[in-house]
Amino acid sequence: MGIPDIEGEKILPDVVPSIVAELPQTEEAPEISPYRISFAEYKEKECQMNGMTGDNAKATLMILRDVGIYYTSEENYWSKASNVEIKPVARGGDYTVFYRGLAEDSELKEIKYKHLRKSIDIRLFFFTLERERTFYLVAARQDHVDTSKGNFRKKY
């Protein structure tokens, strides 16, 4: 039994059929594309970007740059970013303000960045939608809600 003909085309062994040879590969696999950063769920009243010190503002921009480059998955971002911790944020208590207005199934996380020698300590609260490959920034803070309890993924 041989390879079937494609619309009358004779298929020869060791020859790639023209229909296969002509299929364009215009799109990359989605898992290698970084997530888009969205401010659609940004909570201006909870965010402290406007009042950040120069070093903290610079660190916030650096984290957002790294998200834009490396966030193809949480694992990939975490492996390439430095001085960061990623932690899920519980729905309730002091964190309720971050969840206000979000869908019930939203799962907030926090990127905690510390640079002790420069006295930099900031938090970015976010959630992602994998199907849309979007990173939603909810707030960035230098004065933070205490999330030191829990299971952080630490890298520094």
TORKOL-4160 file (C-alpha; in steps of 0.2 Angstrom, whole numbers, padded with zeros to 4 digits, m for minus):
156
<pt num="1" X="0000" Y="0000" Z="0000"/>
<pt num="2" X="0008" Y="0016" Z="m0005"/>
<pt num="3" X="0005" Y="0035" Z="m0001"/>
<pt num="4" X="m0012" Y="0041" Z="m0008"/>
<pt num="5" X="m0012" Y="0054" Z="m0022"/>
<pt num="6" X="m0017" Y="0072" Z="m0017"/>
<pt num="7" X="m0029" Y="0079" Z="m0030"/>
<pt num="8" X="m0021" Y="0069" Z="m0044"/>
<pt num="9" X="m0003" Y="0072" Z="m0039"/>
<pt num="10" X="0008" Y="0056" Z="m0040"/>
<pt num="11" X="0017" Y="0054" Z="m0023"/>
<pt num="12" X="0035" Y="0047" Z="m0025"/>
<pt num="13" X="0045" Y="0040" Z="m0011"/>
<pt num="14" X="0058" Y="0052" Z="m0003"/>
<pt num="15" X="0049" Y="0067" Z="m0011"/>
<pt num="16" X="0039" Y="0080" Z="m0001"/>
<pt num="17" X="0022" Y="0083" Z="m0009"/>
<pt num="18" X="0020" Y="0101" Z="m0015"/>
<pt num="19" X="0005" Y="0104" Z="m0004"/>
<pt num="20" X="0016" Y="0101" Z="0011"/>
<pt num="21" X="0031" Y="0111" Z="0004"/>
<pt num="22" X="0020" Y="0126" Z="0001"/>
<pt num="23" X="0012" Y="0128" Z="0018"/>
<pt num="24" X="0018" Y="0144" Z="0026"/>
<pt num="25" X="0025" Y="0145" Z="0043"/>
<pt num="26" X="0020" Y="0163" Z="0047"/>
<pt num="27" X="0016" Y="0162" Z="0065"/>
<pt num="28" X="0027" Y="0157" Z="0080"/>
<pt num="29" X="0020" Y="0145" Z="0093"/>
<pt num="30" X="0011" Y="0156" Z="0106"/>
<pt num="31" X="0020" Y="0149" Z="0120"/>
<pt num="32" X="0036" Y="0158" Z="0115"/>
<pt num="33" X="0028" Y="0175" Z="0113"/>
<pt num="34" X="0028" Y="0186" Z="0129"/>
<pt num="35" X="0012" Y="0191" Z="0137"/>
<pt num="36" X="0005" Y="0208" Z="0133"/>
<pt num="37" X="0004" Y="0220" Z="0147"/>
<pt num="38" X="m0013" Y="0228" Z="0150"/>
<pt num="39" X="m0018" Y="0242" Z="0162"/>
<pt num="40" X="m0037" Y="0238" Z="0159"/>
<pt num="41" X="m0039" Y="0232" Z="0177"/>
<pt num="42" X="m0027" Y="0245" Z="0185"/>
<pt num="43" X="m0032" Y="0252" Z="0202"/>
<pt num="44" X="m0026" Y="0270" Z="0202"/>
<pt num="45" X="m0031" Y="0273" Z="0220"/>
<pt num="46" X="m0022" Y="0258" Z="0226"/>
<pt num="47" X="m0006" Y="0261" Z="0215"/>
<pt num="48" X="0008" Y="0271" Z="0221"/>
<pt num="49" X="0018" Y="0274" Z="0205"/>
<pt num="50" X="0015" Y="0293" Z="0205"/>
<pt num="51" X="0023" Y="0295" Z="0223"/>
<pt num="52" X="0038" Y="0282" Z="0221"/>
<pt num="53" X="0055" Y="0287" Z="0225"/>
<pt num="54" X="0067" Y="0287" Z="0210"/>
<pt num="55" X="0075" Y="0271" Z="0213"/>
<pt num="56" X="0058" Y="0262" Z="0216"/>
<pt num="57" X="0050" Y="0270" Z="0200"/>
<pt num="58" X="0066" Y="0264" Z="0190"/>
<pt num="59" X="0064" Y="0246" Z="0198"/>
<pt num="60" X="0045" Y="0246" Z="0193"/>
<pt num="61" X="0049" Y="0250" Z="0175"/>
<pt num="62" X="0063" Y="0237" Z="0175"/>
<pt num="63" X="0051" Y="0224" Z="0181"/>
<pt num="64" X="0038" Y="0229" Z="0168"/>
<pt num="65" X="0051" Y="0228" Z="0155"/>
<pt num="66" X="0056" Y="0210" Z="0161"/>
<pt num="67" X="0038" Y="0205" Z="0161"/>
<pt num="68" X="0037" Y="0212" Z="0143"/>
<pt num="69" X="0052" Y="0202" Z="0137"/>
<pt num="70" X="0052" Y="0186" Z="0148"/>
<pt num="71" X="0034" Y="0183" Z="0153"/>
<pt num="72" X="0030" Y="0168" Z="0141"/>
<pt num="73" X="0025" Y="0159" Z="0157"/>
<pt num="74" X="0027" Y="0162" Z="0176"/>
<pt num="75" X="0041" Y="0149" Z="0176"/>
<pt num="76" X="0051" Y="0157" Z="0162"/>
<pt num="77" X="0049" Y="0175" Z="0170"/>
<pt num="78" X="0054" Y="0168" Z="0187"/>
<pt num="79" X="0070" Y="0159" Z="0180"/>
<pt num="80" X="0076" Y="0175" Z="0170"/>
<pt num="81" X="0071" Y="0189" Z="0182"/>
<pt num="82" X="0082" Y="0193" Z="0197"/>
<pt num="83" X="0078" Y="0198" Z="0215"/>
<pt num="84" X="0060" Y="0193" Z="0213"/>
<pt num="85" X="0048" Y="0183" Z="0223"/>
<pt num="86" X="0031" Y="0178" Z="0216"/>
<pt num="87" X="0016" Y="0174" Z="0228"/>
<pt num="88" X="m0002" Y="0171" Z="0226"/>
<pt num="89" X="m0013" Y="0184" Z="0235"/>
<pt num="90" X="m0027" Y="0178" Z="0245"/>
<pt num="91" X="m0045" Y="0185" Z="0242"/>
<pt num="92" X="m0049" Y="0194" Z="0258"/>
<pt num="93" X="m0043" Y="0205" Z="0272"/>
<pt num="94" X="m0032" Y="0220" Z="0266"/>
<pt num="95" X="m0031" Y="0212" Z="0249"/>
<pt num="96" X="m0050" Y="0215" Z="0245"/>
<pt num="97" X="m0046" Y="0231" Z="0237"/>
<pt num="98" X="m0036" Y="0223" Z="0224"/>
<pt num="99" X="m0050" Y="0211" Z="0220"/>
<pt num="100" X="m0064" Y="0224" Z="0219"/>
<pt num="101" X="m0071" Y="0224" Z="0201"/>
<pt num="102" X="m0062" Y="0209" Z="0195"/>
<pt num="103" X="m0070" Y="0193" Z="0190"/>
<pt num="104" X="m0074" Y="0180" Z="0203"/>
<pt num="105" X="m0061" Y="0168" Z="0196"/>
<pt num="106" X="m0047" Y="0180" Z="0195"/>
<pt num="107" X="m0032" Y="0174" Z="0204"/>
<pt num="108" X="m0020" Y="0189" Z="0209"/>
<pt num="109" X="m0002" Y="0186" Z="0212"/>
<pt num="110" X="0012" Y="0198" Z="0218"/>
<pt num="111" X="0029" Y="0201" Z="0211"/>
<pt num="112" X="0040" Y="0206" Z="0226"/>
<pt num="113" X="0056" Y="0215" Z="0221"/>
<pt num="114" X="0069" Y="0219" Z="0234"/>
<pt num="115" X="0087" Y="0226" Z="0233"/>
<pt num="116" X="0093" Y="0228" Z="0250"/>
<pt num="117" X="0109" Y="0238" Z="0246"/>
<pt num="118" X="0098" Y="0251" Z="0237"/>
<pt num="119" X="0084" Y="0250" Z="0249"/>
<pt num="120" X="0072" Y="0246" Z="0235"/>
<pt num="121" X="0056" Y="0236" Z="0240"/>
<pt num="122" X="0041" Y="0236" Z="0229"/>
<pt num="123" X="0026" Y="0225" Z="0225"/>
<pt num="124" X="0017" Y="0223" Z="0208"/>
<pt num="125" X="0000" Y="0215" Z="0210"/>
<pt num="126" X="m0006" Y="0206" Z="0194"/>
<pt num="127" X="m0016" Y="0192" Z="0186"/>
<pt num="128" X="m0014" Y="0184" Z="0170"/>
<pt num="129" X="m0026" Y="0177" Z="0157"/>
<pt num="130" X="m0017" Y="0163" Z="0148"/>
<pt num="131" X="m0030" Y="0161" Z="0134"/>
<pt num="132" X="m0027" Y="0180" Z="0130"/>
<pt num="133" X="m0008" Y="0179" Z="0134"/>
<pt num="134" X="m0011" Y="0195" Z="0144"/>
<pt num="135" X="m0003" Y="0201" Z="0160"/>
<pt num="136" X="m0015" Y="0213" Z="0169"/>
<pt num="137" X="m0006" Y="0225" Z="0181"/>
<pt num="138" X="m0018" Y="0229" Z="0195"/>
<pt num="139" X="m0006" Y="0240" Z="0206"/>
<pt num="140" X="0012" Y="0244" Z="0210"/>
<pt num="141" X="0016" Y="0249" Z="0228"/>
<pt num="142" X="0031" Y="0254" Z="0238"/>
<pt num="143" X="0022" Y="0255" Z="0254"/>
<pt num="144" X="0015" Y="0237" Z="0255"/>
<pt num="145" X="0002" Y="0226" Z="0262"/>
<pt num="146" X="0011" Y="0213" Z="0272"/>
<pt num="147" X="0013" Y="0197" Z="0262"/>
<pt num="148" X="0028" Y="0190" Z="0271"/>
<pt num="149" X="0018" Y="0175" Z="0277"/>
<pt num="150" X="0016" Y="0161" Z="0264"/>
<pt num="151" X="0024" Y="0152" Z="0251"/>
<pt num="152" X="0035" Y="0163" Z="0240"/>
<pt num="153" X="0045" Y="0157" Z="0226"/>
<pt num="154" X="0061" Y="0166" Z="0230"/>
<pt num="155" X="0076" Y="0170" Z="0219"/>
<pt num="156" X="0090" Y="0181" Z="0226"/>
